[in-house]
């Protein structure tokens, strides 16, 4: 646009200069001898305009060159701008191993920061950024937060991505997926989601199904399984050997094992099976001794509990010793008060 204006102005200026020289200086002609060659006679006014025209050509070439350089620079900035938008989108979705090559220094800094930053919208700004890509991903995030199921395939996210997990969770809760479908195709889903649905799965699943997917065992799922033993609904019968195998899927501490014994007490497990369970467990897990003592005292099996305490060191199991001492004095307290 500016080059066009400059050209028009230059032509007008050359016409004015030529007209002024021809009209007010001299209308004569002049023949130039160039390297011994007699050139045709030209008007002096035209000869005056020729250097102006050469200056115009040179200045136009100069401006065109810098305009071309500027165009390439603008293209670099535009490409980097497009990349930074993609980087923002990838940061919003939490894409792993994201990396972009930027050609301009300012965008290189922004790109490096975005590659190592997790960002999330503080409020709903979808539709007001005036950028289609950003508005689209913000709408996607809002829909997932609202419990809807969206298509995340265009973003190339892995199964462990938080948005993917939330989206699959929404699909599961909305009835689009079953627990069995997720657990049987676990490679397509994150472990955290498999463990979540396994908790729901064990509430009604048969023992065969529970053992089939036991790799997703959690303390919550284990307690649900124990609560089903001898329950009125969804009752399940599990031999101690299989119970121990399920328990060994987790790293259970003393507190966890005591909670399991408490759950088994509420579920109505046969006392003999309950005692035998922990008696067997202490053979491979010393931490189970506290749960075994808790079970014995809870079942009022004082004699075997006394035998264990009598052979143990005096500084061991002080809480159980205190309970036994009060029991011997005729004081009745619930064993849970000493745990």
VEXMARMAR-343706 format. One record per residue: z, x negated, y negated of N, C-alpha, C in turn. Coordinates in steps of 0.05 Angstrom, whole numbers, padded with zeros to 5 digits, always signed. Example, Ala and Ser with C-alpha at 12.3 -4.5 7.8 and 13.67 -1.06 7.14 Angstrom:
! VEXMARMAR-343706
+00156-00264+00114+00156-00246+00090+00156-00264+00066 +00142-00257+00045+00143-00273+00021+00157-00258-00001 
//
This chain:
! VEXMARMAR-343706
+00000-00017+00024+00000+00000+00000+00000-00017-00025 +00018-00038-00026+00019-00055-00049-00005-00073-00051 -00016-00081-00029-00041-00098-00029-00064-00082-00040 -00065-00056-00034-00086-00039-00045-00084-00036-00075 -00059-00033-00084-00055-00031-00113-00062-00057-00127 -00054-00079-00114-00060-00105-00125-00091-00110-00127 -00105-00101-00107-00134-00104-00106-00147-00088-00129 -00139-00063-00131-00150-00046-00153-00144-00058-00180 -00120-00067-00184-00112-00079-00210-00128-00104-00215 -00132-00121-00194-00147-00146-00198-00176-00141-00205 -00188-00121-00192-00216-00115-00198-00219-00105-00226 -00200-00088-00235-00201-00078-00262-00198-00102-00282 -00179-00120-00275-00175-00143-00293-00199-00161-00294 -00212-00166-00271-00237-00182-00271-00259-00169-00287 -00261-00142-00285-00282-00128-00300-00276-00130-00330 -00251-00128-00338-00244-00131-00366-00250-00158-00377 -00242-00179-00361-00247-00207-00369-00277-00212-00372 -00293-00203-00353-00322-00207-00354-00334-00192-00377 -00325-00168-00382-00336-00152-00404-00329-00165-00431 -00304-00175-00433-00295-00187-00458-00311-00212-00465 -00315-00229-00444-00330-00254-00449-00359-00247-00456 -00371-00229-00442-00399-00222-00446-00402-00208-00473 -00384-00191-00482-00387-00176-00506-00378-00191-00531 -00357-00207-00529-00345-00219-00553-00347-00249-00554 -00354-00262-00531-00355-00292-00532-00385-00300-00531 -00398-00295-00509-00426-00302-00507-00439-00287-00484 -00464-00278-00490-00478-00264-00468-00498-00283-00454 -00496-00309-00461-00515-00328-00450-00510-00334-00421 -00531-00348-00409-00528-00356-00381-00526-00386-00380 -00519-00396-00356-00515-00424-00353-00522-00431-00324 -00539-00453-00322-00547-00462-00295-00530-00485-00287 -00519-00484-00264-00501-00505-00254-00517-00523-00235 -00513-00550-00240-00525-00570-00223-00504-00579-00202 -00508-00571-00177-00488-00576-00156-00499-00597-00137 -00489-00622-00140-00497-00644-00123-00527-00649-00123 -00538-00647-00148-00566-00652-00152-00584-00628-00147 -00572-00607-00140-00587-00582-00135-00583-00563-00158 -00605-00555-00170-00604-00537-00192-00600-00509-00182 -00577-00497-00189-00570-00470-00180-00582-00450-00200 -00586-00426-00191-00597-00405-00209-00578-00401-00233 -00590-00394-00255-00574-00390-00279-00558-00364-00276 -00532-00367-00283-00514-00344-00282-00502-00339-00309 -00495-00314-00313-00482-00307-00338-00455-00322-00340 -00450-00331-00364-00424-00346-00369-00401-00327-00363 -00404-00302-00369-00382-00282-00363-00376-00281-00333 -00398-00283-00317-00394-00283-00288-00381-00308-00278 -00389-00331-00291-00377-00356-00283-00347-00357-00290 -00339-00343-00311-00311-00342-00318-00296-00324-00298 -00309-00303-00289-00296-00284-00270-00293-00297-00242 -00311-00315-00234-00310-00327-00207-00284-00340-00201 -00272-00357-00219-00246-00369-00213-00224-00348-00210 -00226-00327-00226-00206-00305-00224-00208-00292-00197 -00234-00289-00188-00238-00277-00161-00227-00295-00139 -00232-00321-00142-00221-00340-00122-00191-00339-00121 -00178-00337-00145-00149-00335-00147-00140-00309-00133 -00156-00288-00137-00149-00263-00124-00150-00266-00093 -00171-00279-00083-00174-00283-00054-00150-00299-00043 -00143-00321-00058-00121-00338-00049-00095-00323-00049 -00090-00308-00070-00064-00294-00072-00063-00271-00052 -00086-00259-00047-00087-00237-00027-00081-00249+00001 -00093-00272+00007-00088-00285+00033-00059-00292+00036 -00047-00302+00014-00019-00309+00015-00001-00284+00020 -00007-00263+00006+00009-00239+00010+00004-00227+00038 -00021-00228+00047-00026-00217+00074-00011-00233+00096 -00011-00260+00092+00003-00277+00112+00033-00270+00113 +00046-00268+00089+00074-00262+00089+00080-00233+00098 +00060-00216+00092+00063-00188+00102+00063-00187+00132 +00045-00204+00144+00043-00205+00173+00068-00217+00185 +00079-00238+00172+00104-00250+00181+00126-00229+00180 +00127-00214+00158+00147-00194+00154+00145-00172+00176 +00120-00165+00182+00115-00145+00203+00126-00153+00230 +00121-00179+00237+00132-00189+00262+00163-00189+00262 +00174-00197+00239+00203-00197+00236+00215-00168+00239 +00201-00149+00226+00210-00121+00229+00208-00112+00257 +00187-00121+00271+00185-00113+00300+00208-00124+00316 +00216-00149+00310+00239-00160+00324+00264-00144+00319 +00268-00137+00294+00292-00121+00287+00290-00093+00300 +00266-00082+00301+00264-00055+00313+00269-00056+00343 +00258-00077+00356+00263-00080+00385+00293-00085+00391 +00305-00102+00374+00334-00107+00377+00350-00082+00372 +00341-00066+00353+00355-00041+00347+00354-00022+00371 +00330-00021+00383+00327-00004+00407+00345-00014+00429 +00346-00040+00432+00363-00052+00453+00393-00046+00447 +00401-00047+00422+00429-00043+00415+00436-00014+00421 +00417+00004+00417+00422+00033+00424+00427+00035+00454 +00409+00021+00470+00413+00021+00499+00439+00009+00507 +00447-00012+00493+00473-00025+00499+00496-00007+00493 +00494+00009+00471+00515+00028+00465+00517+00050+00486 +00494+00059+00495+00493+00080+00517+00506+00069+00542 +00499+00043+00549+00510+00031+00573+00540+00027+00571 +00549+00021+00546+00578+00017+00542+00592+00044+00544 +00580+00065+00535+00592+00092+00537+00595+00101+00566 +00575+00095+00582+00576+00103+00611+00591+00083+00628 +00599+00060+00616+00614+00041+00631+00598+00026+00652 +00573+00021+00645+00555+00007+00664+00564-00021+00669 +00565-00030+00694+00574-00057+00701+00551-00077+00698 +00558-00102+00691+00539-00124+00690+00516-00118+00671 +00522-00107+00648+00501-00101+00629+00496-00126+00611 +00470-00131+00606+00463-00154+00590+00436-00150+00578 +00434-00156+00552+00409-00154+00537+00404-00180+00522 +00378-00187+00520+00370-00210+00504+00362-00201+00477 +00376-00211+00456+00369-00204+00429+00357-00228+00415 +00338-00223+00397+00323-00244+00384+00332-00249+00355 +00348-00232+00344+00357-00235+00317+00387-00241+00317 +00397-00259+00300+00425-00268+00300+00445-00246+00298 +00440-00227+00280+00460-00205+00276+00463-00188+00301 +00440-00181+00313+00441-00164+00336+00452-00180+00361 +00448-00206+00361+00460-00222+00382+00490-00220+00383 +00502-00220+00359+00531-00217+00357+00540-00190+00367 +00526-00169+00357+00534-00142+00365+00529-00138+00395 +00508-00149+00405+00502-00147+00434+00523-00160+00451 +00532-00184+00442+00553-00198+00457+00579-00183+00458 +00586-00170+00435+00610-00154+00433+00608-00130+00452 +00585-00117+00451+00582-00092+00468+00582-00099+00498 +00571-00122+00505+00571-00130+00533+00599-00133+00544 +00618-00139+00527+00645-00144+00536+00665-00124+00525 +00655-00100+00520+00672-00079+00508+00668-00052+00523 +00690-00038+00527+00688-00011+00537+00694+00008+00514 +00676+00027+00509+00680+00045+00487+00679+00074+00497 +00692+00091+00482+00693+00120+00489+00696+00135+00463 +00682+00158+00461+00684+00174+00436+00712+00186+00433 +00723+00184+00409+00749+00195+00403+00748+00225+00399 +00724+00235+00390+00721+00264+00387+00691+00270+00392 +00685+00295+00392+00658+00305+00398+00640+00300+00375 +00622+00280+00377+00603+00274+00356+00575+00278+00366 +00572+00290+00389+00545+00295+00399+00529+00313+00380 +00504+00305+00374+00487+00321+00357+00488+00313+00328 +00506+00296+00321+00508+00288+00292+00501+00259+00288 +00496+00244+00309+00489+00216+00305+00460+00212+00297 +00444+00233+00301+00415+00232+00294+00400+00212+00312 +00412+00205+00334+00398+00188+00353+00397+00202+00380 +00373+00206+00390+00370+00223+00414+00384+00212+00438 +00382+00185+00443+00395+00173+00466+00425+00176+00465 +00436+00170+00442+00466+00171+00439+00476+00199+00441 +00462+00218+00428+00470+00246+00429+00468+00256+00458 +00448+00248+00472+00445+00257+00500+00468+00248+00517 +00475+00222+00516+00497+00212+00533+00524+00223+00524 +00527+00229+00499+00552+00241+00490+00555+00270+00501 +00532+00284+00502+00532+00311+00514+00538+00309+00544 +00527+00289+00557+00533+00285+00586+00562+00280+00590 +00574+00263+00574+00603+00257+00577+00620+00281+00572 +00613+00297+00552+00628+00321+00546+00626+00341+00569 +00603+00344+00581+00599+00363+00603+00616+00354+00627 +00616+00328+00633+00633+00319+00655+00662+00324+00650 +00671+00318+00625+00699+00324+00619+00706+00353+00621 +00686+00370+00616+00691+00399+00618+00689+00410+00647 +00684+00392+00666+00684+00400+00694+00656+00407+00704 +00635+00402+00688+00608+00408+00697+00596+00385+00713 +00575+00391+00727+00561+00371+00743+00534+00365+00729 +00529+00339+00724+00505+00331+00710+00489+00310+00727 +00465+00305+00718+00448+00285+00732+00452+00258+00719 +00464+00239+00734+00469+00212+00724+00449+00192+00735 +00430+00200+00751+00411+00182+00763+00396+00165+00742 +00388+00176+00719+00373+00160+00700+00388+00135+00690 +00414+00135+00693+00430+00113+00682+00436+00091+00702 +00428+00095+00727+00430+00074+00747+00459+00064+00751 +00478+00082+00753+00506+00075+00756+00514+00072+00785 +00533+00055+00790+00543+00051+00818+00563+00072+00825 +00569+00074+00851+00587+00095+00861+00615+00091+00849 +00623+00066+00843+00650+00061+00833+00653+00067+00803 +00631+00074+00790+00632+00080+00761+00650+00105+00756 +00666+00104+00735+00685+00126+00730+00671+00152+00725 +00649+00151+00710+00634+00176+00705+00622+00188+00731 +00612+00170+00748+00601+00179+00773+00623+00192+00790 +00646+00179+00791+00669+00190+00806+00677+00217+00795 +00679+00219+00769+00686+00245+00757+00665+00266+00762 +00640+00258+00761+00618+00277+00765+00618+00287+00794 +00622+00269+00813+00624+00277+00842+00649+00294+00847 +00670+00287+00833+00695+00303+00836+00690+00331+00826 +00676+00334+00804+00669+00361+00794+00652+00376+00814 +00633+00362+00826+00616+00375+00846+00632+00384+00870 +00652+00368+00878+00669+00375+00900+00686+00399+00894 +00698+00398+00870+00716+00420+00862+00700+00446+00858 +00675+00444+00849+00658+00467+00845+00646+00478+00870 +00651+00465+00893+00641+00475+00918+00614+00463+00926 +00603+00445+00910+00578+00433+00917+00579+00412+00939 +00603+00402+00944+00608+00383+00965+00633+00391+00981 +00633+00384+01006+00657+00388+01022+00670+00361+01027 +00696+00362+01034+00710+00338+01041+00697+00323+01064 +00689+00338+01084+00676+00327+01107+00650+00313+01099 +00635+00324+01081+00609+00313+01072+00614+00286+01058 +00635+00285+01042+00641+00260+01028+00651+00238+01047 +00670+00246+01064+00682+00226+01083+00662+00216+01103 +00643+00233+01111+00624+00224+01131+00601+00208+01119 +00599+00208+01093+00579+00191+01079+00594+00174+01058 +00615+00161+01067+00633+00147+01048+00620+00125+01033 +00598+00113+01043+00585+00091+01029+00573+00100+01003 +00568+00126+01000+00556+00137+00976+00577+00144+00955 +00602+00142+00962+00624+00150+00944+00645+00128+00941 +00658+00129+00919+00679+00109+00913+00703+00114+00931 +00718+00093+00938+00741+00095+00955+00762+00114+00943 +00765+00112+00917+00786+00129+00904+00780+00159+00908 +00754+00166+00907+00746+00194+00912+00750+00202+00941 +00744+00183+00959+00747+00189+00988+00777+00193+00994 +00794+00178+00981+00823+00181+00986+00833+00208+00975 +00821+00216+00952+00829+00241+00940+00822+00265+00958 +00797+00265+00968+00788+00287+00985+00801+00286+01013 +00809+00262+01021+00823+00260+01047+00850+00274+01046 +00863+00274+01023+00888+00288+01020+00884+00318+01024 +00862+00329+01014+00855+00357+01019+00847+00362+01048 +00832+00342+01058+00821+00345+01085+00843+00347+01106 +00865+00331+01104+00886+00330+01125+00903+00355+01124 +00900+00372+01104+00917+00396+01103+00910+00416+01125 +00885+00416+01134+00876+00435+01155+00861+00421+01177 +00855+00396+01175+00838+00383+01195+00852+00379+01221 +00838+00379+01243+00850+00373+01269+00857+00343+01271 +00873+00336+01291+00881+00308+01294+00857+00289+01298 +00837+00299+01311+00813+00282+01316+00800+00275+01289 +00798+00294+01271+00786+00289+01245+00804+00271+01228 +00830+00275+01229+00849+00258+01214+00846+00229+01223 +00845+00224+01248+00842+00196+01258+00815+00185+01252 +00795+00201+01252+00767+00192+01247+00765+00179+01219 +00778+00190+01200+00776+00180+01172+00803+00168+01162 +00819+00157+01181+00845+00148+01173+00845+00123+01155 +00821+00111+01152+00819+00088+01134+00825+00096+01105 +00824+00122+01099+00829+00132+01072+00857+00144+01070 +00874+00135+01088+00902+00145+01088+00917+00136+01063 +00933+00154+01053+00951+00149+01030+00978+00160+01037 +00998+00153+01021+01025+00163+01026+01026+00193+01024 +01011+00204+01004+01010+00233+01000+00998+00246+01025 +00976+00235+01035+00963+00247+01058+00981+00245+01083 +00995+00223+01085+01013+00219+01108+01035+00239+01108 +01046+00244+01084+01068+00264+01082+01058+00293+01089 +01033+00298+01081+01022+00325+01088+01019+00327+01119 +01010+00306+01131+01007+00306+01160+01034+00311+01174 +01054+00296+01165+01081+00300+01176+01092+00328+01171 +01085+00339+01148+01095+00366+01141+01083+00387+01159 +01059+00381+01171+01046+00400+01189+01057+00401+01217 +01074+00381+01224+01085+00380+01251+01105+00403+01254 +01099+00420+01273+01116+00443+01279+01117+00463+01255 +01098+00462+01237+01097+00480+01215+01087+00508+01224 +01093+00528+01209+01084+00555+01216+01054+00558+01213 +01042+00545+01192+01013+00546+01187+01001+00519+01191 +00977+00518+01201+00962+00493+01205+00979+00473+01222 +00993+00483+01241+01010+00467+01257+00994+00446+01273 +01006+00422+01275+00993+00400+01289+01014+00386+01306 +01005+00377+01329+01022+00362+01348+01011+00334+01350 +01028+00314+01345+01019+00286+01345+01040+00270+01360 +01032+00256+01381+01050+00237+01395+01059+00215+01377 +01082+00203+01383+01093+00182+01366+01074+00158+01364 +01061+00152+01385+01042+00129+01384+01021+00132+01363 +01010+00157+01362+00989+00162+01342+01001+00164+01314 +01026+00174+01312+01039+00175+01286+01043+00147+01275 +01052+00129+01292+01057+00101+01284+01030+00088+01276 +01009+00094+01291+00983+00083+01284+00974+00092+01256 +00980+00117+01249+00973+00128+01223+00990+00114+01201 +01016+00111+01208+01035+00098+01189+01027+00069+01184 +01017+00056+01204+01009+00028+01201+00985+00024+01184 +00971+00045+01176+00949+00043+01158+00958+00037+01130 +00984+00040+01125+00996+00036+01098+01017+00014+01099 +01022+00002+01077+01044-00017+01074+01068-00001+01064 +01084+00008+01083+01107+00025+01076+01132+00009+01073 +01147+00013+01051+01172-00001+01048+01195+00017+01057 +01219+00008+01053+01243+00022+01063+01244+00051+01051 +01239+00052+01025+01240+00078+01012+01219+00098+01023 +01195+00087+01027+01174+00104+01038+01181+00115+01066 +01192+00098+01082+01199+00106+01110+01222+00126+01110 +01241+00123+01092+01262+00143+01090+01251+00170+01081 +01232+00169+01062+01220+00194+01053+01205+00208+01076 +01192+00192+01093+01178+00203+01116+01198+00217+01135 +01221+00204+01140+01241+00216+01157+01251+00242+01145 +01254+00242+01119+01263+00267+01105+01242+00289+01108 +01217+00282+01106+01195+00301+01109+01195+00312+01137 +01199+00294+01157+01199+00303+01185+01222+00322+01190 +01245+00317+01176+01268+00335+01180+01261+00363+01170 +01248+00364+01147+01241+00390+01136+01219+00404+01152 +01202+00389+01165+01180+00401+01180+01189+00412+01207 +01214+00404+01215+01225+00415+01240+01217+00399+01264 +01211+00373+01261+01205+00357+01284+01229+00356+01303 +01223+00356+01328+01245+00355+01348+01262+00330+01343 +01288+00332+01342+01305+00309+01336+01300+00285+01355 +01296+00290+01380+01292+00268+01399+01266+00253+01392 +01245+00268+01385+01220+00254+01377+01223+00239+01351 +01238+00251+01333+01242+00238+01307+01258+00212+01311 +01279+00212+01326+01294+00188+01331+01277+00167+01346 +01263+00176+01366+01246+00158+01382+01225+00145+01364 +01214+00160+01345+01194+00150+01327+01203+00125+01313 +01227+00127+01300+01237+00104+01284+01249+00083+01302 +01258+00090+01325+01268+00070+01344+01245+00053+01353 +01222+00065+01358+01199+00049+01365+01188+00033+01342 +01189+00045+01319+01178+00032+01295+01193+00006+01288 +01220+00005+01292+01235-00019+01284+01228-00043+01302 +01215-00038+01324+01207-00060+01341+01186-00078+01328 +01170-00066+01310+01149-00081+01296+01153-00082+01266 +01172-00067+01256+01177-00066+01227+01207-00065+01221 +01217-00088+01211+01246-00089+01205+01254-00070+01183 +01236-00064+01165+01242-00046+01143+01248-00017+01153 +01240-00011+01177+01245+00015+01188+01274+00020+01196 +01290-00001+01196+01318+00003+01205+01333+00022+01186 +01329+00020+01160+01342+00038+01141+01334+00067+01147 +01309+00071+01152+01300+00098+01159+01311+00108+01185 +01315+00089+01204+01327+00097+01230+01356+00105+01226 +01371+00089+01210+01399+00096+01205+01401+00122+01190 +01383+00126+01171+01383+00151+01156+01378+00175+01175 +01359+00171+01193+01353+00192+01213+01378+00198+01230 +01391+00177+01240+01415+00181+01257+01437+00196+01243 +01443+00188+01218+01464+00201+01203+01456+00229+01196 +01430+00233+01189+01421+00260+01182+01423+00279+01206 +01420+00268+01230+01422+00284+01254+01450+00284+01266 +01468+00272+01251+01496+00270+01260+01499+00255+01287 +01481+00236+01291+01482+00219+01315+01498+00194+01307 +01525+00197+01306+01542+00176+01295+01545+00152+01313 +01546+00157+01339+01552+00136+01358+01531+00114+01357 +01505+00120+01359+01485+00099+01358+01484+00086+01330 +01490+00102+01309+01491+00090+01282+01513+00070+01280 +01537+00077+01292+01560+00058+01292+01553+00032+01306 +01539+00034+01328+01532+00010+01343+01515-00009+01327 +01496+00002+01312+01479-00014+01295+01495-00028+01273 +01512-00012+01259+01528-00023+01237+01548-00043+01247 +01559-00040+01271+01579-00058+01281+01568-00086+01288 +01543-00087+01296+01531-00113+01303+01516-00125+01279 +01513-00110+01258+01499-00121+01234+01519-00137+01217 +01509-00154+01199+01525-00169+01181+01541-00151+01163 +01564-00160+01154+01582-00143+01137+01569-00136+01111 +01550-00152+01101+01538-00147+01075+01512-00131+01078 +01506-00122+01102+01482-00106+01106+01488-00076+01107 +01469-00060+01098+01471-00031+01100+01497-00020+01088 +01504-00030+01064+01529-00023+01051+01530+00007+01045 +01507+00018+01038+01507+00047+01031+01513+00064+01056 +01503+00056+01079+01509+00070+01103+01538+00066+01113 +01548+00042+01108+01576+00036+01114+01595+00054+01097 +01587+00057+01072+01603+00074+01054+01603+00103+01064 +01579+00112+01072+01577+00139+01082+01594+00143+01107 +01593+00123+01125+01609+00125+01150+01638+00126+01144 +01647+00109+01125+01675+00108+01118+01685+00134+01107 +01669+00147+01090+01677+00173+01079+01677+00194+01101 +01658+00191+01119+01656+00210+01141+01681+00208+01159 +01690+00184+01163+01714+00180+01180+01739+00191+01166 +01739+00192+01139+01762+00203+01124+01760+00233+01121 +01741+00245+01134+01738+00274+01132+01724+00284+01108 +01710+00266+01094+01695+00274+01070+01666+00280+01078 +01657+00303+01071+01630+00311+01079+01611+00310+01055 +01593+00291+01056+01572+00288+01036+01545+00287+01050 +01525+00295+01035+01498+00293+01048+01489+00264+01046 +01476+00255+01067+01467+00227+01068+01448+00220+01046 +01433+00239+01035+01415+00234+01013+01429+00222+00988 +01454+00228+00985+01469+00218+00962+01473+00188+00963 +01469+00176+00986+01473+00147+00990+01447+00131+00992 +01425+00144+00987+01399+00131+00989+01389+00123+00961 
//
